[in-house]
Amino acid sequence: MPKISLDMPNEIVEDLKGHVGDSKKFVSLADAIRTACRKMLDQLDEIDHRHGRLEE
């Protein structure tokens, strides 16, 4: 799996960390970011589909 590096505002990182850990939604910060990216891509695909921009 490729590794990436990115800059992110501290308030976003701290907000994400509130959802990471035992008994929380994500097991790691990386897991939270991957999940958010997947969800965003699904939403963009749905928007493209509604506007006829996706090939079947």
N, C-alpha and C positions, 0 to 999 in steps of 0.2 A: 504494500500500500504506500503510495507516495506521501511524503511529509511536506507540509507547507508551513510557512511562517506568516503571521499577519499582525498588524497593529490594530488594537481595539480600545476604545475609550474605557477607562477604569470603571465607570458606573455600569457599563454593560457587563464587564467581567464579574463585578461584585454581584450584580443581579443574577447572572447565570449560576454563580457559586451557591446561591441560596437554594438552588434546585438540584444540587449535586451532592451525593453522599449516600450513606446507609439510610434506607427507608425513604429515599427521595426518588424523583423521576429518573435521574440520570446517574450512571456510575462514575462518570468523569466529565471534566470540562470538554474534552475532545468529543465524547459521546453526545453531549448537549449541542455542540456546534455542528456535528455531522447530521444529527436529527433535524436541526433547524434548517440546514441547507437542503436536505431531502424534501422537507415540507415546502420550502419556498419553491423548489424546482417543480414539485407536483402542482402547486398553485399556478405557476407560470405556464406549465403545460395545459392546465385547464383553461386559462385565459386564452392561450393561443388556439386551443381547440374551439372555443366559443367564437373566436374571430376568424376561423377558417384558415389559420396559419400553420396547422399541423398536417402532415401527410398521413393518410390512413395506413 
